[in-house]
């Protein structure tokens, strides 16, 4: 499994996503859209808007949160086959 997380330090949902991954010992590479040149543009090109966090799991872009609802614990637990 190859997981990349696009995030930013100021993003609350990003912190929740990384906490979830850490809790379940899911390894990932993090790309901070504020510090990595071109990262925000890459999110925009693949998602159609600058929405973070974004997971890229084995090349597939996944939005692990829903605006107004926050991090999608149940859906991500199912995706990674871990307990919520």
N, C-alpha and C positions, 0 to 999 in steps of 0.2 A: 504494500500500500504506500503510495506516494502522496503526501498531503502538504499543500502550501496554504497558508493563511494570510490573506491581505488584510491589514489592520492599520490602526493609528493609536498612539498612546492616549489620546483624549476620548476615544470611543468606548462608551460603557458596554455596548453589546459585544465589542471585540474582547474586552476583558472577561466578560462572561463566557464567550466562546473558548478562550484560552484556558480559563479555569476548568471548564468541562473537559477539554482535552487532557489537561494535566491530571485531573482526578482519575481519568481512565487510562493514564499512561499511554496516550496516543501520540506518537512522535509526529512532529510537523516542522516545516520550515516557515519562518515568518518573514513577510515582506511588509515593511512599514511604508505606507503610501506617502508619508510626509518626508521621509529621509532617502528613499530609493528613487533616483531619477527615472521618470517614465512609468512608475508603478501605478499611479492614479490613472494615467492614460490607458494602461493595459486593462485595468478594471473597467473603465468606460468602454473600451473597444469590445470587451467580452460580455459585459452585462447590460450596456446601453445607458448606464448612469453611474455616478460615483457613489456607490452604495457599499459600505463595509459593515461588518466583516464579510469576507467572501472566502469560501473554501474552494480549493482546486484539488479534487480527489481523483488521482489517476487520469488527469487531463480534463475532467468534467467540472465545470463551474457550478457551485452550489451556494445558495444564499441561506445561511444557518439561522436567520432571524426573520421576523416579520415586523415591519414598521408598526408601532403602536402596541405590539405584543411582546417584543423582545426575543431572546434566544429561544429556539425551538427544541427544547430538551427532549421531548418524546420522539420527534422525527429524527434528530441526530443520534439518539440512543439506538433507534432501529437501524439507521444507516450504518453505524459503526459496530452494531451488535454488542452493545454494552447495556448495563443497567442504568436507568434514568438517574 
